[in-house]
């Protein structure tokens, strides 16, 4: 709920866009129907756009309600790239307000994943908002945020020289999907790295210290792992891995 409160400006922007388009097309329809020879083709097309934008506004409100309500998990087969796209669309206003450039590199060969879409959206929302907030304090240099997805066959601990790993990382065999959120912010502080995923630990003045702890619990409940490391030359990288299961599997 705290995160949704911070997103008020972005939410208002996202809902205002389709509503403004509805009003514009409705006014255009009235003009095309006026007079002795109404333009029915243009009117029909404008009405189709009204329906499209009305549905879009309803979908935005539906996503917000789903994120806010305390509902039991509802697992199912989902398109992870589509789930990422829904969250990045919701964050357009925040990205613009903080002058952050978002890039996506989404693999086009990802299989369907078994999981709770709303819970995974909460994880993505938390990681992306953390990146935006980190970048908002950058006075010099680029403010860049990237989210990527890819398939993998094993999860390494990423313990190469120059990286910082949390205890949440682990080696896991088997096919999986990796989602990475990378920023060019001030980065991770070594003295707080071991506590990064602890409940109520935060480095933000008004943070609750619950976002990463809840995110890790969600990913672990999906049979995956969530970890962090330093970005080069600066910033932070958060990655989570989710197992790939065969469609129809009851596990």
N, C-alpha and C positions, 0 to 999 in steps of 0.2 A: 504493500500500500504506500510505503514511503517512496519507492521508486516511481510508482504511478503518479504520486503527487509532484515529483520532480519533472515528470513528463507532461505536465498540464499544458504547457505552451505547444509542445510538439503534437499532442493529441488534438488540441483546438485547431492547429494548422491543418492536420490531416483530414479532419471532418469538414472544415470550412471549404477546402478545395472542391470536393464533389458537390457540396450544397450550392456553392457559387456557380458551378457549371450547370446545375439543375435550373437555377433562376435564369441564367443567360439563355439556355435553350428554350425555356418556357416562354420568355419574352420574344425570342425569335419566331417561335411557332405562332404566337398571336399575330405577329407582323405578316407572316406568310399566309395566314388564313384571312387576313383583312382584304377588303376590296372586292371587286367583281370577279376577279380571276385568281383564286387562291392557289398557291404553289403547294400541292399536296405531297409531292415527292420530297421536297425539303422538309416539310412538316413531319412526315413519317420518320425521316432520318433523325430529326431533332428529338422526337419522342423516344426513339430507340436510345439516344444518348442520355436522355433523362432517366430512363429505366436503368441503364448501365451504371450511371453515377449514383442513383438512389441505392442500388444494390451494394455499390462500393462503400457508401457511408454506413450502411447497415452492417457490412462485414467488419469495418473498423470498430464499430461499437460492440459487436459480438466478440471480437478478439479481446477488447479491453475488459468486458464483463467476465470472460473466461479466465483471464489472468488474475482478476481481482477476487473472484469467488473462491471459497474454500471447498472445493469439490474433490471427491475421491478420484484417484487415478483412473484414467480410461485409456488403457493401452490399445494400440492398434498399429497397422502397417502405415508408415508415413514416408513422405518425400522430404528428406532432410534439407535439400537445397530450397524447396518451397518454404519450409519452416524458417530458414534463414532469411529468405526474401521478405516474409511477412514482418519480421522484426526490424529489418533494415528500413523497410518502408515506414514503419511507425516512428523511426528515429530521425527521419529527414529533417524535421524542425529543429531537433537538438543539434544535429550536425551543422546546420546552417547557422544557428545561434552562436555556436562556439567556433565557427570557421574551421571545421574539421573536414578533411577530404577522406571519403570512404571508398575503398577499392574492394572488389570481390573477385576471388579466383575459385570458382566452384566447378568441381569435376563433373562432367556430363555422363559418367558411367557408374554413378552411385546406385546401389541396389536399394530397395525399400527396407526401412529399418522398423523393428518392433519396439514401440515405446509410447509414452504419453506425450502428445504434441504440446500441450499447455505447459507441462513441467519443463520440457526441453526449451520451449520459448523463454521460460523464466531464466534458465541458465544463460542463454544467448543474450537476453536483455541485460542481465547483470554484468556479464563480461564486456559487452559493448559500451554500456553506460560507464563502467569503471575506466575504460579506455578514453572515452570522451572527456570525463572529468579530469583524468590525468593530463590530457592534452590541453585542456582549457587554461592550465597554468603555465604553458610554454610561451615565453615571450619572443624567443628567437628560433629560427629554423622551421622546418615543415611540421604541420599538424596532420599527420597521416595515420589512418586506421585501416587495417586490412583484415578481412575475414576470408578464410579459405577452407575448402573441403577436399578430401582425397581418400582413396582406398589404400589400405596397407595390409601387410601380412603379419607383422609383429610390432610391438610397442617397445622401443628401447628406452633406457633411463635418461638418455640425452645428457650424459655426464661428461661431455667433452670439455676440454679446457675452456674456461671463460664463461661457462654457463652456471646458473644457480638453480638448483632443483629443490623442490619441496618434498617432504616425506610422502606426499600423496602420489608421487610417480612410482611406476613399477614396470617390470617386464611382463608382458602378457602375450602368449602365443595365440595364433589363430587370426582369421580375417577380421578386419574391423574398418570402421570409418573414422578418420581423424578430422576434427574441426579445430582450426587455429585462429585466434584473435591476436593480432600483433599491432602494437602502437609505437610511436616515436616520442613518448613522454619522458618524464624524469627517470623512470625505471624502478626496479625493486631494490629495497634497502637490505643488505645482507643481515643486519642485526634483527630484522623482523621477519626474515624469510621463513624460519622454522614455525612461526606462529601464523603464517599467512591465512591458513584455512581454519584457524581456531574460532569458535563462536565468541562474539563480542570483542574480538581484536580488530582494530581499525586504525588507519593512519589519516583518515579524513576527519576534519573538525566536527562535522555533523553526521558522521557515519555511525551506523548501528553495529557494524562488525558481524552481520549475519549473512550477507549476500553470498560470499564465497563458501562459507560453511554449508549453507543450504544447497548451493550449486553442487558442491562435492557430494553431498548426501544423495542428491537426485541422480547424478551420474553413476555413483556406486550402486544405487538401487536398480539401474538399468544394466548392471554388469560391466560397467566401464571404469575408466580412470580419468582424473582431472589433475593436471600439474602445471607448474609455471617455471619460467626461466628468463634470463636476461635477453633482451634483444640487442643485436649489434647494428650500428655502433651505440645506440641508446634506445631506451624504452623497455617494454615488457612483452612477453609472449605467454599466453595462456592457451593450453591445448587440452581437449578432451577426446577420448576414444570410446566408441561404442561398438559392441560386437555385431557382426553380421550373422544373421540366422536365416535359415531357409524358410521361404514363404510356406506357411502351413504348419510350421513348427509350434508345438504346444509349450515349449520351454520358456 
